[in-house]
Amino acid sequence: MKPIVEMKNIVKIYDNGVVANNGVNFTVNKGEIHALVGENGAGKSTLMKILYGIEQPTEGEIIIDGQSVSFKSSLDAIDHKIGMVHQNFMLVPSFTVAANVVLGNEPIKNGFIDKDQVLKVTKELSDQFGLFVQPDAIVDGINVGQRQRVEILKTLYRKAEILILDEPTAVLTPQETQDLFKAIRTLVQQGKTVIFITHKLREVKEISDRVTVMRHGKMIGTVDTKDVTREQMANMMVGREVFLNITKPPMKRGEKRMEIKNLSYISETGRPVLQDVSFNLYAGEILGIAGVEGNGQTELVEVLTGLKRSAGGQAFVKGKSVLDHTPREVRQQGVAHIPEDRLTNGVALKESIEENLIVDRYFSAPYKKGMMLDYRLIENKGKELIKQFGILTPNGKLPVESLSGGNMQKVIVAREFSSNPFVLIASQPTRGIDVGATEFIREELVRLRTAGCAVLLVSADLSEVMSLSDRIVTLYEGRITGVFPDAAKVGEDELGLYMLGIKHQTNEEMEKFL
């Protein structure tokens, strides 16, 4: 095949001295699906930002379809028929699908936007590439999978021949993922080239022709996907053997640790987000919540941990209500919390690693003596947890913002696990972190559960929910649609139907296993 993208000896050094790309050579053939993988901080996102004109290389050359180019902005990349779909969608929620597709390049008739042509061109593109959308639908009212199609249609409307997809399946159900893969294959059949950035190695095997692995800003290698296993790819990414399959001892369910009855939450705009949610959480189990993002999982966690006030219902730990209490009061009942947004709710960025490790307990003995803090004890505890949880830092007195995302997450996990939790609520515990840190955190969750803790797991990664959970609850539009007492006996496709609200169990069926 003829190369359509050649990036030669790409170097990117930021003003603070960080070397994000170090002599990277990257080639993509015309008409292929090329996966780009690597741990967080490996340099893959920087490389793609350079290709899309968002960043400029310190050194190196970019060749597109045989022509040497220099991009000063993404507009230059678009002019060379490169499109990028970012993980965080860039749509105007109050606009229609069609208006978003043509935004900034609208067809004009008699000095005004030709609304009929806007709808027509969107439908034609949708039909041509199998990215079926309703052109006159308001974006705010469509699901995540449909919004992603709109983003892809935006790039196709601008004549993109090379599409960069950044973590495109991160928030999709299995059904939506398969729909996306079908659309990607249609794009390639019609002559497009796709670069697919992902953490999900199983999907690399399913969809890509070749895969390039990066580590520490350097290119480790490019191989035909059919010739490499998931384990081999993970080893290339991390530089050591990685175990992708989670082994769990048999569950030994203990006493009821948390009881939730008819929990409701209404958003600031008056929209019901949680509706009569009821379930129990038991010692020695991981209960997984499976749902497409935006169906109430975030609000469920925030209500149970004191970050939001409920609109009704009850929640008990040790027989005491924890609903509508402060986060500190909830914690004092033995509830630990790994938050979804680690930067906002998980760490104090400017404070030291040591301080972040005891921020939930500094106000009580043994860390507080009278009006003073025992800084020697805080330092020693910091050293102990840094070693135990493998936090990579030269000094526990450095601000936590100096850490990588994976090590910042390890700080949170170390703090929460070392609090000897009665109940642990883990929300997106491995989001945005590398393979090595993910493996470690998953192992720690299983270890804690096996030691008798009750764990509530919320994750957008369905494979994570399925592999870690003992029991699974599906959530759709703020309601429980199904309860699966043995996670090992339900498949992804079946769960996906309940996550999309296509299937519902009866109340009688669910009550037996809640």
N, C-alpha and C positions, 0 to 999 in steps of 0.2 A: 504493500500500500504506500501511497505517496504521503509524506508528512504534510500536515496542514498547519501545525504549530511546532516551532523549534525555539526553545529557550536555551541559550548557550552561556555557560559560565556566569549565571546570575548571582550577583552579590548584593545584599541589602544590609547596610549598617545604619541603624537609627542614631539620632543625635546623642542619645544617652550611652552610646557605645555597644548596644545589643546587636549581635550579628544574627539576623533572622534567617538569611539565606547565605550559604557559603559555597560558591562555585557550583551552583546547581545546573545540571543539564537535563532538560525535560522535553520529550518529543511525543506528539500525538499524531496518529495517522488519520487521514481523512476517512470519514464514515465509520469510525469505531466508537465504542463506549469504553472510555478509559477511566478507571478508578484511581483516585489519589488518596492514600491513607497515611496515617502517622499520628503519633501521640500529640496532645495539646503542646504547643510550643515547638513542634517539629519543623515548622516553616511553611506548611502547605497553604495555609490561608494567605500568608504574605505573598507567596509565589503567585497565587491566583489573583490577588489584588494588583500585582504588577502586570499580569496578563490583561486584566480588565482596565488598567489605567488609573486605578485609585491610588496606587503607590508607584513611585519611579525607582528603578534599580540604581544602586550605587555604581555597579559595573555590570557588563554583560550585554547581550544582544537578543532581540526578539525578532523572529522571522515568521510571518504569516503568509501561507500559501506561496512560499518562495520569495517574498518581498521583505526586506529589512524595514522594520517600523520603529517609531518612537512615540509612545503615548504620553501626552501631558495630562489627560483626564479620561474619564470613562466615555466621554463623547467621541474621543478619537478611536477608542476600542469599538464602539458601536458603529462608527463609520467603516471599520474593517470587519463588520459583520460578526462581532463577538457580543454575546449576551450573557448576563449573569443573574441567576435567581438566588437571592440571599436567604439564609435560614430564617431571619426575621423579615416577614413580608413587608413590602413598601407600597401599600394600597391605601386609597382614600375610602374609609368605611362607608361614608354617606353617599358615594357615587355608585352608579351602576357598574356592572361588570364591563360593559362595552366602553363606558367613559374612562374607566381605568386602563383598558387595553390601549386606547389611542391617546391617552393623556400626554400633552406636550407636542403632539404631532397630529392634531385632529384634521380630518378632511373638511374643507371649506367650500361653501356654495353661496354665491351672492353676498360675500362678506360675513357670513354666519356659519357656525358649525353645522355640517350636514348630518343631522341626527339619524336620518334614514340610512345614510351610508355608514355611519358609525356602527349601527346594529348589523348591517349587512356584512361588512368586512369582518366583524367579530365572529359572526355565525359561520362564514366561509372558512376562516382559519380554524375554528373549532371543529368543523366537519372534516377538513382536510387532514388534520393531524390527530384526530380521535381524542381531542381534549374537550369533551362535551361540557358546555356551560350554558346557562340561560342568560343571553346578552343583556336583557332589561332587568335582571335581578339586582337588588341592592347588596353590595359586598358585605355589609354588616349582618345580613341575614343568611349568608351561605356558610357551609362548613369549611373546615381547614383544608381538606383535600381539593375542594372546588377553588378556594382562594389560590392554592398553589398552581392550579391550571391557569388561572388568570395571569399570574406572574409569568408563566412560560409563554402564554399567548402574547404578552407585552413584548417579550424579546423577539418572537416570531414576526410580529407586526412591524418591527424595526429591521426586518430582513436578516436576523441572526442566522449564521451558518454553523457557528461554534457556540454551544451552550455550556456554561459552567453552572452546575447544580450543587449548592452548598448544603450538605446534610438534608437532602430533600425528603427523607422518610422519617425524620426525627419525631414528628407528632402525628403520623398516619396510622390507621388501623391496617391489619393485614390485607383487607379487601382494597383499601385505598392505595396501599403500596403496590399491589398487583396491577391495579388500574394505571398507576403511574408508570410501572415498568412496561406495560403494554404500549402506553403512549410514547415512551422513550424509544422502544423498538420501532414504532411507526416513524418517528422522527428520523432515525438512522436509515430506515428503508427508503426514505425520501431524500437522502443525501446529506443529512445533518451529521454533525460530530458532537459527541457529548463527553464532557469531563465531569466525573461523579465523585464528589468529596463525601466521605462517610466514615463513621466509626464501626459500622455494622459489617463485619467480615463475611457473614453468611450472605448478605446482599451483594457484596463484591463478587462472590462466587456465582451468584445467580444471574447477575445482569451484565457484568463487564467482560470485555474481550482481553484487555491487558490491565495490569495493576502496577502502579509505581508507589514505592514505599520511601518515606522520608523519616529521618531521625536527627535531632539536634541540628537542624538547618542544612543538613546534607542529604544527597540522594543516596539511598542504600541500594536500590536496584529496581529495574522494570522487568516483569516476567509476564508470560502468557498466563492468564488466570486459570486455565484448565490444568496447568502444570504445577500449581502450588496449592497447599492445603491452608485452611484457616489458621491452624496452629503455626505453620511456617510463616505466614504473614504476620501473625502476632509476635513471633520471635524476632522477625526482622524489625518490627516497629519498636520493640522494647530493648532488644539486645540481649535477651536471656529467654529461657524457657518460660512460657506462660500457659497456665491451665485454664482453658475456657469453660470447661464443664464443672459445675458446682456440685460437690458431694455433700449430702446432708444426712446425718443420722436420722433414724425414724423419729417422727414427732411423738413427744410425750406430753399431751395436753394436760395442763394443771387447772387451777381454779380460775374463775372469772376475774379478770383484772380491770376491765373497763366496760361500762354499759352505756350505750347510746340509745335514746328513745325519742322517736318522732322529731328529730332535729331539723330545724328550718333556718334558712337565711335569706334575706331579701337585700338586693344590691342597693346602692345609693340612688339609682334611677328607678327603683320600685320593682325590679324584675326578680321573680322567685328564682333563686340559684340552688338552694337545697330545699327539698320537699319531703318531709316525713321520713327522714333517713334513720333507720334503726339497725343496730347490730351489736354483738358482744365480742370482746377481745379476750383471749385466754392466755395464761402463762404457758410458755414453751411452744408458741406457734408464731408464724409470720402470716398475718392476714393481708393479702394484697388487694389494693383497689385498682381496678382496670377501667380506663375510660379515655376517650379522646379528650385532649386538653380543652378546657373551657366548659366542662360539664359538671363543675362543682367540686372537683377534687381539691383545688387550692383553697377554696373557702371552707371546706370540711376541716382541713388541717388547721387553718387559721382560727376557726371558731373553737376547736378542741384545745388549742394551745394558748388561748387568751388574746390573740392578735385581732380578733373581730368579735363583735357581740352578736349573739344569735337572735333570730326572730321568733323562737319558740322551741320547745323540746327540753330534754334533760340529758346530762352526761355525768356519770359517776365514776370515781376511782376510790377504791377502799370504802365504798359506801358513802363517800362525801361528794357533793356536787363540785364540778370543776368548770361549769358553764358560766360565762360572763364574769370570770375572775381575771385578775391581772396575770401576765405570763409568769411572774415570780410566784404567785399563789398557786398556779397550776404546777409549776416545778416542785413546789414544796410538798405536793402530793405524790411525788416520785415520777412525774412525767418528763422525760427528756425529749428533745426536739431537734432533728436535723432539718433546717428550713430549706424550702425550695430556692429562695434567693439568698445565697450565702453572703453576697456583698452588702445587702440591705439588712437582713435579719440574723445573719450568722456570725459575723465578726465585726470588731471595731478596727477599721483598717489602719488607723494611725497609731494604735496602741501595740505594745509588744506581743510577741508570740506567747510569752509566759503569762502575760495578763489575760490574753484571750483564752488561755487554757483553764483559767479559774474564774472567769467573769460571772459564772452562775453561782459562785460560792464564796466570793471574797468577803462578803458581809457577815460571815459567821465563822465560828471556830472550826478548825484550828488556824485559819488564815488571818482572822481578826483577833487581836488581843487588846481589849479595852478600846481605845480610840485609834489604835495603830494597826497597820498590816505587818505581818511577819514576812518580810521580803526574802529572807533566807529560805524559808519554807516554800515560798512561791517559786523561787529560783530552782530549788531542788526538785519540786514537783514538775516543773517545766522540763528539766533535763530528763527526768524519768519518762514522761509521756512522749517527749520528742524521740527518745530511743525506742520505746515500746511500739510506737505507731509509725516509725520510719519517716518522720518529717524531715525533709532535706533542708537543713539550714545550718550555717556555721555558728549561729549564736541565737539563743532564745530571746535575747533582748532586742533583736531587730523588729521593726514594725511588721505586722502580719501582711501588709500590702507588698512586702518584698518577696513574698512566696509566689510560686506558680499556682494555677487554679487547683491542681490536684493536691498539692501540699497544703493549701488553704483549707481544702475540704477535709484533709486528714486532721488538721487542728480542731475542726468542729467535731469530727467523729471521736477524736481522743477525748475532748471535753465531755461530750454527751455519754460516751461509753464508760468513762471513769467516774461518772456520778452515781454508779450502781443503780440504774433506773429500774423502777417497778414496771413502767410502760415506756416504750420508745416509739415515737412517731417519726418516721423517716420519709421525707418528701423529696423526690428526685435526688437520691443520695449520690448517684454517679453521673449526674448530668454535666456535660462539658468537661469531663476529665479523661485522662488517658487510660490505656489498657491496663497498665501496671497498677495504678491507683484504684481503678475499678475492681480489679481482681482482689486487691487487698480489702477494700470496703465491703464487698460482697461476702468474703470469707468471715469478716468480723461480725457482720449481721447474723450470719448463720451461727457463729460461735456464741453470740449473746443469746439468741433464741434457744440454743441447745442447753445453755446454762440456766434457762428458766424464765427469761424475760418475755414479756408480751410485746410483739413488734407489729406496728401498723405501717405497711409499706405502700407509698404512693409513687408511681413511676410512669412516665410516658413511654418508657421502653417496655413493650409488652413481653419480649423475651426475658427481660429481667424479672418482671412480675411472675411469669410462669415458672422460671427456674428457682426463684427464691421462696415463693409462697407455699404454704401448706394448704391454705384455703383462699379462695378468690371471690370478691364481690365486684360486680360490674355496675357502673354508674352512667346514666344517660339523662341529660337535662335535669340533673339534680335529684334523680330518683334511682333507687336500686332496681335493676332490671333482672338480675340473676345472682344466685349464690352457688358456688361450686365447692363442695366440701373436700374434694381431693384434687389439688391443682394438677397432679400428674396425669389425671384421667380426662382432661379437657384439652382440645386443640385450639390453635390460634384462630382458625377460621370460625369455629363455633363461638369463641369469645368475641370475635369481631362483630358478629351479628347482634350480640347483646349490647356491645359498646355503641353500636350505631342505632340502637332502639328498634331494630327490625324484629327481634325476638324478645319476649318477656316471659318470665316465669310467673306463675300465680302466687298470690300472697301465701297460700297454704304450702306451696312447694318451697318457698324461700324461708318461711318461719321455722322449718325443721332444722335448718343448718345455720341460722343466724346466731 
